[in-house]
Amino acid sequence: MKYIFISFLIIATLFSCKKDNVGYEPVPYVLDIPSHFPDMIIPADNPMTIEGVALGRKLFYEKQLSGDNTQACADCHSPQNAFSDPEQFSTGIDGLEGNRNSMALINLGWQNFFFWDGRAATLEEQILQPVINPIEMHETWPNAVAKLYTSQEYRNMFYQAFGETGIDSVKVSKAVAQFLRTMISGNSKYDVMYKDKYNLPLTAEELIVLSTVTPAEDAGYDIFEAQDGADCLHCHKGYSMQIQGFSNNGMDATFTDNGRGDVTGNPLDNGKFKIPTIRNIAYSAPYMHDGRFATLEEVINHYSFGLVDSPTIDPLMEKINEGGADLDQQQIDFLLQFLNTLSDESFINNPDFQEPQ
């Protein structure tokens, strides 16, 4: 019996080792980039693979990355809210609230900086921060990766994604970044209107969508862009519906949050925040860096009547002395209908972005 038991242990050990000894044969992941988007620049040290994306998707929904195993990235970036938080401020594992609204995760592969204040230069760098933030997931990276390492499935997945044993924070961030780069939104009615406006080729399916564009939506598009209308084009345009920059958009006369200024140390940056995309904006309420506006109507009213001057006001806020664009109710209604054309239902319902089973 003694020899039988020893033999059993040897066989069990060999079987366990064999399970961990998975092969490394990464398959390149081909991004589905819309025809009117530019190519996405992928970091040379983090190429896209099917294995890396699958791992990143699992980690995005992994609660073990938090200190008490109750919170994942997806808890503050939910699919039905365009991967943002419907609460004004997200609540961390210790019941503490932040002071900024969670940004929507859309088309991140084309972003040049991250967070409302732009303090992270790369997507990989951004991913590292919420785990160790004491008011968010409040965990250490050594603890987080130690928990992941107890899982044979994770050990195998990390090897398949990166071709080496071991788990660390860099690999976690790279995998999640790969997954986030797949989250591309470019299939809204606006995309068809944009392509038609600039004489870009339309598919047969897109021609059908174009035929459903209403006069009110067209009028709203014109108001959105017109300098004597809402004049939104300065900050929100093109395939991305944003410009890569920071702006003080007339929210406050004095600042309780200096935004970009606290990163650069330059007083001229106080009150400036990253200009976000307005894609899927109907899904991502509340709005602004501090989530102060609950509805799109409130946002439009701010730009129409509620602009507040301050020393660092964006010079593109040309109607600051008049309080805003002074839109009438019909213009507001048309503008709202246009903003709803930015909704991409296929994005928020894409099964590839949902929690893996």
Buried (B, 14 or more C-beta within 10 A) or exposed (E): EEEEEEEEEEEEEEEEEEEEEBEEEBEEBEBEBEEBBEEBEBBEEBEBBBBBBBBBBBBBBBBBBBBEEEBBBBBBBBBEBBBBBBBBBBBBBEEBEBEBBBBBBBBBBBBEBBBBBBBBEBBBBBBBBBBBBEBBBBBEBEBBBEBBBEBEEBBBBBBBBBEEEEBBBBBBBBBBBBBBBBBBBBBBBBBBBBBBEEEEEBEEEBEEBBEEBEEBBBBBBBBBBBEEBBBBBBBBBEBBBBBEBBBBBBBBEEBEBBBBBBBBEEEEBBBBBBBBBBBBBBBBBBBBBBBBBEEBBBBBBBBBEBBBEBEBBBEBBEBBEEBBBEBEEEBBBBBBBBBBBBBBEEBBEBEEBEEEE
